């Protein structure tokens, strides 16, 4: 759902300002409710409390001795969980009741985003002003990866990408369609996908015939299986937090078959300082870097490169980009001379 989160799928985008507190603010904005000043004051106090508790947890030396799944976390009401297992048990239940509660988890997540307007400000949780800096950070990361992985991209190589949790097509329109001949969009919130289809129609977008949005899949991440060997890059941004840990692992294991030889994933997400932060309103979880790395290991994925997003407002969560591959990255000798690679083609 979203660039929104899509999915999650869901909101991919919820940039979620410190998701902790800004989703409620977004709902007020989109529904034009009264007295936003008082609401924001409440939100600010709530966020301050949560960030303080999160910082305290991160400073606890016991956390460094445990696996990510054993580290405590918080929900958006400030409730603390001993570990991720306890949190997931509360949210999706034990084995006997799990399917029903998990279905409810995903239904409520999509329902949240169905109440959000299909605009940049909407999918970015009320922080539409971060769109430009986000795209610039993503583009620099993508250029580096394409130069490394596809040095001959200009030689008529047909590149295809999948935009997961595409929302209104913000990332496809501003970034992916300029580097890839074809982009498929995956989004479970129908009115977001309708907006993306309209925005990316040939008559509304200045991309040549050789660069186009091809398929629009209205399917949640946890139910999607890509066509075998279709994609050079699968881009997953601000939406994976809507997936439970088990569905996170299942999604990436299925999605690996959709990559071409040399293909890779880009995961761009909010990062908790330690453990996790659960947003009960939109049904999503912000994981720590350590938490993500444990899940990557379970998926059989390797970190090829990673980079922090710079230039975002201080009140937002930190954001990190990961390039992930199914194969172990090859080590290059430091003494080896660097070869100048051709830069990937870009449409201005």
Phi and psi in degrees as a GROMACS rama.xvg file:
@    title "Ramachandran Plot"
@    xaxis  label "Phi"
@    yaxis  label "Psi"
@TYPE xy
127.985  127.975  UNK-2
-39.1305  -6.52089  UNK-3
-79.856  -101.992  UNK-4
-139.846  -13.0011  UNK-5
18.7017  80.8491  UNK-6
169.507  -104.194  UNK-7
12.3414  -13.9993  UNK-8
103.542  72.8139  UNK-9
-139.458  -135.021  UNK-10
-46.0843  94.0265  UNK-11
-65.2345  -36.3325  UNK-12
-94.7865  -6.56328  UNK-13
-52.4519  100.687  UNK-14
-67.142  -19.0412  UNK-15
44.4468  78.4726  UNK-16
-55.4329  115.509  UNK-17
30.3462  62.613  UNK-18
-23.044  -29.3768  UNK-19
-43.3355  -40.7744  UNK-20
-129.433  -16.869  UNK-21
-85.6468  -13.3795  UNK-22
-62.767  -40.9542  UNK-23
-62.3773  -40.0171  UNK-24
-62.5647  -40.188  UNK-25
-61.448  -43.4632  UNK-26
-60.0255  -38.5595  UNK-27
-65.3167  -40.9955  UNK-28
-64.6969  -48.4695  UNK-29
-68.6243  -29.6258  UNK-30
-97.3637  2.60309  UNK-31
52.0486  50.1535  UNK-32
-78.4513  167.266  UNK-33
-87.3855  167.166  UNK-34
54.1156  52.5543  UNK-35
-65.2164  -27.7361  UNK-36
-62.3733  -45.4632  UNK-37
-64.9703  -37.4329  UNK-38
-64.5085  -44.5104  UNK-39
-64.8934  -33.6836  UNK-40
-62.8938  -42.9789  UNK-41
-63.4292  -42.7249  UNK-42
-62.5992  -43.7859  UNK-43
-60.8548  -41.5988  UNK-44
-66.1318  -39.7251  UNK-45
-64.4762  -42.9855  UNK-46
-64.2875  -42.575  UNK-47
-59.1685  -41.4942  UNK-48
-64.1663  -43.9973  UNK-49
-68.2179  -42.7057  UNK-50
-64.8773  -36.7879  UNK-51
-64.3453  -43.6844  UNK-52
-65.9228  -39.2332  UNK-53
-64.8222  -42.16  UNK-54
-64.1426  -38.1545  UNK-55
-64.6223  -39.0834  UNK-56
-65.6574  -39.1789  UNK-57
-64.9393  -30.3157  UNK-58
-82.1668  -9.3904  UNK-59
-70.7836  116.908  UNK-60
-60.092  -23.8635  UNK-61
-62.6712  -29.2993  UNK-62
-65.6654  -31.0202  UNK-63
-74.0278  -16.2667  UNK-64
-94.5227  -8.36274  UNK-65
-108.41  163.601  UNK-66
-74.142  164.876  UNK-67
-59.3527  -35.5693  UNK-68
-70.8304  -16.1197  UNK-69
-98.607  -4.80716  UNK-70
-82.233  142.058  UNK-71
-69.1212  160.908  UNK-72
-148.535  -179.92  UNK-73
-127.852  158.811  UNK-74
-108.97  177.929  UNK-75
-73.0135  -4.28599  UNK-76
-97.7242  -0.479259  UNK-77
91.0172  2.49143  UNK-78
-71.1802  137.075  UNK-79
-102.214  139.938  UNK-80
-111.982  142.722  UNK-81
-64.4965  -34.8061  UNK-82
-162.088  174.51  UNK-83
-65.3458  -35.3835  UNK-84
-59.6275  -43.4067  UNK-85
-62.9357  -42.1415  UNK-86
-63.5056  -47.5922  UNK-87
-65.9536  -33.8885  UNK-88
-62.4883  -38.9425  UNK-89
-70.1081  -39.2733  UNK-90
-79.7014  -41.8342  UNK-91
-119.823  2.6011  UNK-92
81.5774  -179.362  UNK-93
-83.7798  -178.106  UNK-94
-54.8764  -44.7427  UNK-95
-65.2004  -35.5963  UNK-96
-106.471  1.69364  UNK-97
-62.3163  -43.6124  UNK-98
-62.2567  -42.8769  UNK-99
-65.6909  -44.2308  UNK-100
-71.6799  -33.1118  UNK-101
-67.7791  -40.5638  UNK-102
-59.2942  -40.754  UNK-103
-65.6814  -40.2207  UNK-104
-55.1165  -49.5389  UNK-105
-71.7674  -37.5861  UNK-106
-61.7164  -42.6499  UNK-107
-69.9725  -33.1928  UNK-108
-64.0845  -46.8426  UNK-109
-66.793  -39.0192  UNK-110
-58.1946  -39.7316  UNK-111
-58.0439  -49.5997  UNK-112
-74.1972  -20.2498  UNK-113
-67.0863  -18.229  UNK-114
-93.5475  7.33785  UNK-115
-106.427  137.873  UNK-116
-67.1129  148.605  UNK-117
-83.6562  76.5514  UNK-118
-143.679  166.017  UNK-119
-59.3901  -44.5335  UNK-120
-64.1993  -36.1238  UNK-121
-65.4865  -52.674  UNK-122
-70.3861  -20.0795  UNK-123
-96.4626  22.6122  UNK-124
61.8387  31.4266  UNK-125
87.5478  3.95963  UNK-126
-115.698  50.815  UNK-127
-58.9555  -21.3838  UNK-128
-68.3997  -12.7253  UNK-129
-89.3103  -1.12411  UNK-130
-55.9338  -48.5913  UNK-131
-64.5874  -46.6502  UNK-132
-67.8452  -33.192  UNK-133
-63.9368  -47.4594  UNK-134
-64.141  -40.7041  UNK-135
-62.7782  -42.6425  UNK-136
-64.5467  -41.2642  UNK-137
-66.1421  -39.6248  UNK-138
-65.7798  -42.3708  UNK-139
-61.5261  -41.3767  UNK-140
-66.2954  -44.9146  UNK-141
-64.4005  -42.1738  UNK-142
-58.6561  -44.0792  UNK-143
-61.2887  -43.2658  UNK-144
-68.8156  -42.2825  UNK-145
-65.5097  -37.5584  UNK-146
-63.5163  -37.7151  UNK-147
-73.7627  -46.8706  UNK-148
-89.4436  -33.1923  UNK-149
-130.707  67.7736  UNK-150
-64.0824  -18.3951  UNK-151
-105.462  30.015  UNK-152
-60.518  -26.3034  UNK-153
-76.3581  -17.8205  UNK-154
-84.2974  57.7803  UNK-155
56.7347  28.1814  UNK-156
-79.5449  125.423  UNK-157
-86.2757  108.553  UNK-158
-101.83  138.673  UNK-159
-129.885  135.485  UNK-160
-125.599  155.533  UNK-161
-117.968  126.593  UNK-162
-101.862  103.819  UNK-163
-87.3672  133.845  UNK-164
65.8775  46.3234  UNK-165
-68.3818  -19.0293  UNK-166
58.4264  -127.192  UNK-167
-87.7835  10.1054  UNK-168
84.962  20.5345  UNK-169
-56.5862  -49.2953  UNK-170
-73.6382  -39.0667  UNK-171
-60.2827  -48.7703  UNK-172
-67.945  -41.1858  UNK-173
-89.2559  -13.3954  UNK-174
-140.003  -66.4041  UNK-175
-60.9378  -40.4463  UNK-176
-68.467  -15.61  UNK-177
-82.9821  -17.1955  UNK-178
-112.742  -16.8256  UNK-179
-121.247  140.713  UNK-180
-66.2371  -36.0648  UNK-181
-135.017  142.918  UNK-182
-131.497  127.796  UNK-183
-99.4691  143.818  UNK-184
-114.822  134.462  UNK-185
-120.959  117.455  UNK-186
-154.813  126.733  UNK-187
-84.6703  -14.0861  UNK-188
-92.9524  112.185  UNK-189
-62.0099  -39.2911  UNK-190
-73.8633  -23.4128  UNK-191
-68.8318  -45.1542  UNK-192
-66.3932  -36.4089  UNK-193
-61.7317  -41.3146  UNK-194
-65.4253  -38.138  UNK-195
-65.218  -42.975  UNK-196
-61.446  -41.9762  UNK-197
-68.1832  -44.1794  UNK-198
-63.79  -33.8166  UNK-199
-97.0536  5.60362  UNK-200
-62.1569  143.632  UNK-201
-49.8287  -38.8909  UNK-202
-73.639  -14.0924  UNK-203
-109.827  -0.186812  UNK-204
-136.677  136.13  UNK-205
-89.007  45.6766  UNK-206
-101.979  139.412  UNK-207
-69.1425  170.862  UNK-208
-58.3615  -28.7776  UNK-209
-76.2893  -9.15813  UNK-210
-128.225  115.698  UNK-211
-153.133  156.982  UNK-212
-85.158  121.99  UNK-213
-99.0678  -57.154  UNK-214
-119.091  144.338  UNK-215
-124.138  104.302  UNK-216
-99.2431  117.249  UNK-217
-93.5882  76.1767  UNK-218
-142.047  139.563  UNK-219
-74.4639  152.276  UNK-220
-52.2465  -43.5278  UNK-221
-68.1137  -12.251  UNK-222
-111.447  1.0863  UNK-223
-95.7148  135.43  UNK-224
-127.325  120.248  UNK-225
-76.1789  161.129  UNK-226
-64.3359  137.845  UNK-227
-61.1402  129.562  UNK-228
62.8021  27.8389  UNK-229
-89.5716  -31.7512  UNK-230
-109.137  139.903  UNK-231
-84.8333  -35.3216  UNK-232
-139.309  134.048  UNK-233
-114.507  113.821  UNK-234
-99.9389  123.099  UNK-235
-125.787  106.516  UNK-236
-131.333  130.014  UNK-237
51.5286  45.6423  UNK-238
-149.41  -22.1087  UNK-239
-66.9197  -17.928  UNK-240
-65.5361  -13.6394  UNK-241
-83.3509  -10.9469  UNK-242
-90.9901  141.028  UNK-243
-67.0869  164.749  UNK-244
-58.1073  -44.9904  UNK-245
-63.853  -40.0995  UNK-246
-74.1159  -28.9125  UNK-247
-58.1193  -51.5621  UNK-248
-65.0043  -43.6953  UNK-249
-62.3937  -40.738  UNK-250
-60.7817  -50.7931  UNK-251
-67.0452  -33.6668  UNK-252
-65.1381  -40.7524  UNK-253
-69.5708  -41.9017  UNK-254
-67.153  -25.0521  UNK-255
-57.4177  -33.9564  UNK-256
-69.1713  -18.0259  UNK-257
-80.6274  -9.13714  UNK-258
-83.6908  142.057  UNK-259
-76.7018  165.441  UNK-260
-55.4945  129.674  UNK-261
86.6331  -5.82341  UNK-262
-72.6133  165.027  UNK-263
-153.635  165.6  UNK-264
-99.6832  149.276  UNK-265
-120.209  120.864  UNK-266
-112.004  122.688  UNK-267
-123.179  120.288  UNK-268
-149.302  160.766  UNK-269
-66.788  147.798  UNK-270
-126.183  124.778  UNK-271
-78.7076  152.117  UNK-272
-64.5252  -37.4436  UNK-273
-155.798  145.408  UNK-274
63.7857  -114.033  UNK-275
-161.468  162.644  UNK-276
-131.991  121.464  UNK-277
-94.973  126.535  UNK-278
-97.8886  110.56  UNK-279
-75.8251  -21.105  UNK-280
-75.7052  -47.7968  UNK-281
-104.045  7.04239  UNK-282
57.6011  66.2742  UNK-283
-145.438  162.082  UNK-284
-130.964  133.002  UNK-285
-98.3508  120.678  UNK-286
-102.618  156.663  UNK-287
-79.9013  166.364  UNK-288
-58.4959  -41.8962  UNK-289
-63.5904  -41.0858  UNK-290
-61.0316  -48.0096  UNK-291
-58.2491  -43.317  UNK-292
-64.6704  -34.3267  UNK-293
-66.7416  -39.7889  UNK-294
-67.7913  -38.7612  UNK-295
-58.0248  -41.9773  UNK-296
-61.2113  -41.6792  UNK-297
-66.3251  -28.3785  UNK-298
-80.056  -13.0043  UNK-299
76.0769  29.8598  UNK-300
-109.046  151.986  UNK-301
-121.895  142.452  UNK-302
-80.5285  114.719  UNK-303
-82.0979  -46.5395  UNK-304
-152.681  158.009  UNK-305
-144.877  157.137  UNK-306
-157.868  140.17  UNK-307
-81.7703  139.832  UNK-308
-77.063  129.704  UNK-309
-104.919  158.959  UNK-310
87.8153  7.99446  UNK-311
-85.5799  155.961  UNK-312
-57.5946  145.41  UNK-313
-61.6729  -27.9687  UNK-314
-76.1307  -7.99853  UNK-315
-87.2234  159.677  UNK-316
-61.0955  155.49  UNK-317
-64.3646  150.669  UNK-318
-126.667  135.743  UNK-319
-129.255  145.286  UNK-320
-110.634  133.33  UNK-321
-122.569  131.292  UNK-322
-99.5755  122.837  UNK-323
-120.15  137.356  UNK-324
-126.787  155.896  UNK-325
-78.7853  -24.0902  UNK-326
-101.113  153.479  UNK-327
-66.6695  127.807  UNK-328
-59.3363  137.816  UNK-329
-80.2921  138.109  UNK-330
-85.1209  134.245  UNK-331
-107.733  132.077  UNK-332
-60.8262  135.851  UNK-333
-64.2948  -24.2427  UNK-334
-81.2733  -12.2946  UNK-335
-71.0232  133.701  UNK-336
-69.9808  145.866  UNK-337
-80.1099  136.532  UNK-338
-99.9549  130.202  UNK-339
-71.1279  118.026  UNK-340
-96.1213  151.834  UNK-341
-69.6848  137.702  UNK-342
-77.5182  147.113  UNK-343
-65.1637  149.274  UNK-344
-68.8342  146.988  UNK-345
-138.787  141.114  UNK-346
-97.1766  124.103  UNK-347
